[in-house]
Amino acid sequence: MNKAGWGTLALLLMGAPTLAACLGTPPPVTPVDGTDHLPNRTPLAPEVLAQMWRVEGTQIVDGAGQTQQLRGIAFGNEVWSHTAVPSAHHTGNDFGVVASMGMNVVRFYLSYQTFEDDAQPFRYKDTGWAWLDQNVDWAKQHNVRLILNLHDPAGGYQSLGKGGALWGDERNQKRFIELWRAIAERYRAEPIIAGFDLLNEPIPTSNIEQWKSLAERTIEEIRQVDQHHMVFIERVNAVGGDWSENEQRNFFKVSDPNVVYEFHFYKPFHFTHQGADWASFAAREGWYPDENMPEVDWFQLSAVASAESEPLPVGDSDWTLLETKPFLVSDPKIVVGKPFLVCDQGRGTASFDTLSLGRCPATGACKASEPPPPRPVGKKKHAPAPDVAVEETLLETDLDTLRGWYFWKQNADGQAFFDLHGHGDSTALSITGTTAAANLGADPLRFFAKQGSEYTLRVLAKGQGLAESARCLIRLEFYASKVPVQARDKQYLEQELAAYLAWGEHNQVPVFLGEFGTIRQSFLPGRGGLNWVADMLDVLLSRRVHFTYHAYHETPFGLILGGDTLPNSYRLYLPLYELFVSKLGGSGDPPWGKPEEPTHLASEPATEAQDEESSDTSDEGEGDEGDEGDDEAGADVDE
């Protein structure tokens, strides 16, 4: 602690409440074990209290009781690269850019490593406080509020399900609580901080109660020293390896009344995370809107019917055509279908290539009694018989990538791989070494199942060393849904957002969309990234939803590309900036001016090293008997 800090503490102990209220108090002198605290309930000066934002019913209000809407963007602060003081991420000018877009808040990511070292837990670094103090000053200069978010706690990132050490180690939880208490006490009288977002995308290992208990304990410590700042509590992203959502959408209430409840939104996941290296099951590419793409969370579906081909023969076989028995959709519950490549107990290797899906308007309508005769050169194409319909090809793919496919297996044996020996080319998909049920499924290949239509799946396949027990074949599965299945469009976004907002309305609490965004590959010409952001903003503004966009400055999702140098006009994706200005009523010019040539966000591939999370990103699993899926992430995802 510096001399000024000791002086403030001395004045407080001698009875100088006004000074303490205006300046706050320094972080507590914390013993190594993080114990032995004194509460700080010094009243805030009226002029400070009047500037605080707080929860009132379902709303966030200012000191005068006027309703406020959080509208902002995230500062990632290089938390994924474990940079303790991310001086290359932004300067004070960047808060001016935020303000120029018509935004009033920054969700400000923090790493515990900014404040303490693993070798010296509970001993907080002056460099960390100085950096955060500087950002508070910059935010004040542009009247942009901060939501401090602990993205990287002791115990590991939560977003990709790799932070189990937070839940299994009581000392990590103690470090978590103590750090928040120290932050809260230092900034207890700082109104430019809107509140404390305790943990990004929690993934407890056993149950939701683990996060609820830790959140309650943390809030209790915060309230010992700070009775006025809002606290932001995120819904559980997943429990262990289970990425489904319960009837409460994995939200829960805590006892403190000054709490905002948070969720993240990266739907449809195969659009917002297309091509993302850290989510290989996401689609290689996608478009928005897309009227032919059915969108629904996998956990809302239940398999009600299927059609299979004959299996590959035992042992070795050459490339042969596998074809499912034609399936007529007659059950009114069926709304969507999906193809699978299956190899149960194969032990050897089954390879698949050149997949296609055909649809006929009715049973037998596409079957001609005799194939048409060969057409002589120069003659017109032979017309089909008038009573024979032409099969419509719904999809056709060369199976030239594992991207977009998810490999599910019942036990630890077996793997799926991209095979360099295909049918007539060097691309195929293979499954090898399975000793139980296993399959490859692809949510990006889902299709609307029309009542009265007949569907047939075809693929070229061959076997190598397949066991007597092997069942290696192709399957079409058909599903009922608990919710309406929408096309990939604005109506789908409205429906899915409404499901999260409804929880807040039912419980009479404010709800905050802490992260939404789409990967920069989605901004390639024709893919519709700007359309997606525009539709999201329209829905959020019309319903007055609190939100922050992910993210301001990073390569995969950034408004400004890269993290290796400070933001500048040449790395700004101008069309997205101008969209925010237009929708949010901003002033229109970033402080360092507009670029002469707009930067395109899709100029470099995204890598896991650049962004380990996704914001609601996840390794959601696909099953063999209808419990499959990977529609949403999680992600921080963020990413």
Buried (B, 14 or more C-beta within 10 A) or exposed (E): BEEEBEEBBEBBEEEBEEBBBEBBBBBBEBEEEBEEBEEBEBBBBEEBBEBBBBBBEEBBBBBEEEEBBBBBBBBBBBBBBEBBBBEBBBBBBBBBBBBBBBBBBBBBBBBBBBBBEEEEBBEBBEEBBEBBEBBBEBBBEBEBBBBBBBBBBBBBBBBBBEBBBBBEEEBBBBBBBBBBBBBBBBBBBBBBBBBBBBBBBBBBBEEBEBBBBBBBBBBBBBBBBBBBBBBBBBBBBBBEEEBBBEEBBBBBBBEBEBBBBBBBBBBBBBBBBBBBBBBBBBBBBBBBBBEEBBBBBBBBBEBBBBBBBEBBEBEEBEBBEBBBEBBBBEEEEBBBBBBBBBBBBBBBBBBBBBBBBBBBBEBEBBEEEEEEEEEEEEEEEEEEEEEBBEBEEBBEBBBBEBBBBBBBBBEEBBEBBBBEEBBEEEBBBBBBBBBBBBBBBBBBBBBBBBEEBBBBBBBBBBBBBBBEEBBBBBBBBBBBBEEEBBBBBBBBBBBBBEBBBEBBEEBEBBBBBBBBBBBBBBBBEEBBBBBBBBBBBBBBBEEEBBBBBBBBBBBBBBBBBBBEEBBBBEBBBBBBBBBBBBBBEBEEEBBBEEBEEBBBBBEEEBEBEBBBBBBBBBBBBBBBEBBBBBBBBBBBBBB
